[in-house]
Amino acid sequence: MSDAARPVENEFSDHFSAYAAEYAAFRPRYPAALLHWIAEAAPGSELAWDAGTGNGQVAHGLVTRFARVVATDASAEQIANAAPHPRIQYAVTSYDSGIADGTAQLVTVGQALH
C-alpha cells in the first residue's frame, strides 16, 4: 500500500486491555460451522488475516482451515492473552498487517467493530 493510501493512525481507544484475561476466559466462542462457511467462500487456503483478533478466537478457528493466519490487534494485553499456535502469527498493530498486498485469501474482523 502506498504511503498516500495508508490511513492516518489515530489514538487507539483501548476499552479491553484492562479486562483482557477475563475477555479471553468468558467471551463466547464462534461456531465452527460459521468459520467453515467463511473458509469455504475464500478463493484459497494459504493465508488468512484476522484483523482485531482480540485473544485470537477467530484466528484459532481459521487455522483449522488455513495454512497460516496473521492475527493483529491494537491491544498488547489482548495479544498477550491469546493462545499460541505454531501457524498463527500474532502482532500488535492498529492498521498494518505486514502482509504483502494481494496475498491473503481471507480477511476477517470478527467482533472488532463493536
C-alpha positions as CSV (number, residue, x, y, z in Angstrom):
1,M,0.0,0.0,0.0
2,S,1.4,3.4,-0.9
3,D,2.1,5.9,1.8
4,A,-0.6,8.2,0.3
5,A,-3.2,5.4,0.6
6,R,-2.3,4.5,4.2
7,P,-4.9,5.5,6.8
8,V,-3.8,8.0,9.4
9,E,-3.3,6.2,12.7
10,N,-5.5,7.7,15.3
11,E,-5.0,7.2,19.0
12,F,-6.4,3.8,19.9
13,S,-9.3,3.9,22.4
14,D,-8.4,0.8,24.4
15,H,-11.6,-0.5,26.1
16,F,-10.5,-4.1,26.6
17,S,-6.9,-4.3,27.8
18,A,-7.8,-3.9,31.5
19,Y,-10.0,-6.9,31.2
20,A,-8.1,-9.0,28.6
21,A,-7.8,-12.1,30.8
22,E,-11.5,-12.1,31.6
23,Y,-12.3,-11.4,28.0
24,A,-10.3,-14.4,26.9
25,A,-11.9,-16.6,29.6
26,F,-15.5,-15.7,29.3
27,R,-16.2,-14.4,25.8
28,P,-18.4,-16.9,23.8
29,R,-16.6,-18.8,21.0
30,Y,-17.6,-18.6,17.4
31,P,-19.4,-21.6,16.0
32,A,-17.2,-24.0,13.9
33,A,-19.8,-24.1,11.2
34,L,-19.6,-20.3,10.7
35,L,-15.8,-20.4,10.4
36,H,-16.1,-23.4,8.0
37,W,-18.6,-21.5,5.9
38,I,-16.4,-18.4,5.7
39,A,-13.3,-20.5,4.8
40,E,-15.3,-22.3,2.0
41,A,-16.1,-18.9,0.5
42,A,-12.4,-17.9,0.3
43,P,-10.5,-18.4,-3.0
44,G,-7.7,-20.3,-1.3
45,S,-6.5,-21.6,2.0
46,E,-2.9,-20.4,2.3
47,L,-3.2,-17.2,4.3
48,A,-5.9,-15.5,6.4
49,W,-5.7,-12.2,8.2
50,D,-7.8,-11.8,11.4
51,A,-7.8,-8.0,12.0
52,G,-8.8,-7.0,15.5
53,T,-8.2,-10.6,16.7
54,G,-8.5,-9.8,20.4
55,N,-7.5,-13.0,22.1
56,G,-7.4,-15.0,18.9
57,Q,-10.7,-16.8,18.9
58,V,-11.4,-16.4,15.2
59,A,-7.7,-17.0,14.4
60,H,-7.8,-20.4,16.1
61,G,-10.9,-21.3,14.2
62,L,-9.4,-20.2,10.9
63,V,-6.1,-22.1,11.4
64,T,-8.0,-25.4,11.1
65,R,-8.7,-24.4,7.5
66,F,-5.8,-22.2,6.5
67,A,-2.0,-23.0,6.3
68,R,-1.2,-19.7,8.1
69,V,-3.1,-17.0,10.0
70,V,-1.8,-13.5,10.8
71,A,-3.8,-12.2,13.8
72,T,-3.4,-8.5,14.7
73,D,-4.9,-6.3,17.4
74,A,-4.1,-2.8,18.7
75,S,-4.2,-4.1,22.3
76,A,-0.9,-5.6,23.5
77,E,-2.8,-7.1,26.5
78,Q,-5.3,-8.9,24.2
79,I,-2.4,-10.4,22.2
80,A,-0.7,-11.4,25.5
81,N,-3.8,-13.4,26.4
82,A,-4.1,-15.1,23.0
83,A,-3.3,-18.9,23.0
84,P,-0.2,-19.5,20.9
85,H,-0.3,-21.7,17.8
86,P,2.6,-22.6,15.5
87,R,0.7,-21.4,12.4
88,I,-0.7,-18.2,13.9
89,Q,1.5,-15.1,13.8
90,Y,0.3,-12.5,16.4
91,A,1.2,-8.8,16.0
92,V,0.2,-5.6,17.9
93,T,-0.8,-3.1,15.3
94,S,-3.7,-0.8,14.5
95,Y,-3.6,-0.9,10.7
96,D,-0.6,-2.6,9.1
97,S,-0.9,-6.3,8.9
98,G,2.6,-6.8,7.5
99,I,1.1,-8.9,4.7
100,A,2.0,-8.2,1.2
101,D,-0.8,-6.8,-0.9
102,G,-2.9,-9.4,-2.7
103,T,-1.5,-12.4,-0.8
104,A,-4.2,-13.1,1.8
105,Q,-7.2,-15.2,0.7
106,L,-9.4,-14.0,3.6
107,V,-9.6,-11.1,5.9
108,T,-11.9,-11.3,8.9
109,V,-12.8,-8.8,11.6
110,G,-15.0,-10.8,14.0
111,Q,-16.4,-8.5,16.7
112,A,-13.6,-5.9,16.4
113,L,-16.1,-3.2,15.4
114,H,-18.4,-3.4,18.5
